Amino acid sequence: MSERYQLFKYDSCPFCRRVMRFLEGTSIDVTLRDIHRESGAMQELMHGGGRTMVPCLQIERETGVEWMYESLDIIAYLEAKQAS
Ligand SMILES: N[C@@H](CCC(=O)N[C@@H](CS)C(=O)NCC(=O)O)C(=O)O
């Protein structure tokens, strides 16, 4: 089953940069959503994930949407996906 990813982030956030550095070494297709630059992105994060904390990975599956917080969890999840 395929998944689609969106990463909610902003540039000066060190935890977001950690995830961005990981992504730069991969070919995983992730749509970037900057909550400071993009109108409506922060509200979408708040309404969907329940918090405005970044980074947050939105994982869209056929069965529903998951909002994953914590940079190390996001990296571990995507690393495992990449390896599978
Ligand atoms: N432990 C978290 C820390 C994330 C974090 O502290 N993010 C800050 C920005 S650098 C934030 O979004 N703070 C605002 C909030 O928590 O609503 C991680 O590793 O992702």
The ligand as an SDF file (V2000), in Angstrom:
LIG
                    3D

 20 19  0  0  0  0  0  0  0  0999 V2000
   11.3340   16.8720   20.5170 N   0  0  0  0  0  0  0  0  0  0  0  0
   10.7920   17.5620   19.3770 C   0  0  0  0  0  0  0  0  0  0  0  0
   11.0240   19.0530   19.5600 C   0  0  0  0  0  0  0  0  0  0  0  0
   10.2880   19.8810   18.5050 C   0  0  0  0  0  0  0  0  0  0  0  0
   10.2360   21.3500   18.9070 C   0  0  0  0  0  0  0  0  0  0  0  0
   10.5670   21.7380   20.0390 O   0  0  0  0  0  0  0  0  0  0  0  0
    9.7940   22.1810   17.9510 N   0  0  0  0  0  0  0  0  0  0  0  0
    9.6440   23.5920   18.2080 C   0  0  0  0  0  0  0  0  0  0  0  0
   10.2920   24.4040   17.0840 C   0  0  0  0  0  0  0  0  0  0  0  0
   12.0350   24.2230   17.0420 S   0  0  0  0  0  0  0  0  0  0  0  0
    8.1640   23.9460   18.1950 C   0  0  0  0  0  0  0  0  0  0  0  0
    7.4580   23.6030   17.2710 O   0  0  0  0  0  0  0  0  0  0  0  0
    7.6960   24.6560   19.2490 N   0  0  0  0  0  0  0  0  0  0  0  0
    6.3480   25.1690   19.2700 C   0  0  0  0  0  0  0  0  0  0  0  0
    5.3330   24.2050   19.8360 C   0  0  0  0  0  0  0  0  0  0  0  0
    5.7180   23.2190   20.5150 O   0  0  0  0  0  0  0  0  0  0  0  0
    4.1360   24.4420   19.5900 O   0  0  0  0  0  0  0  0  0  0  0  0
   11.4150   17.0050   18.1050 C   0  0  0  0  0  0  0  0  0  0  0  0
   12.5230   16.4110   18.1750 O   0  0  0  0  0  0  0  0  0  0  0  0
   10.7880   17.0990   17.0330 O   0  0  0  0  0  0  0  0  0  0  0  0
  1  2  1  0
  2  3  1  0
  2 18  1  0
  3  4  1  0
  4  5  1  0
  5  6  2  0
  5  7  1  0
  7  8  1  0
  8  9  1  0
  8 11  1  0
  9 10  1  0
 11 12  2  0
 11 13  1  0
 13 14  1  0
 14 15  1  0
 15 16  2  0
 15 17  1  0
 18 19  2  0
 18 20  1  0
M  END
$$$$
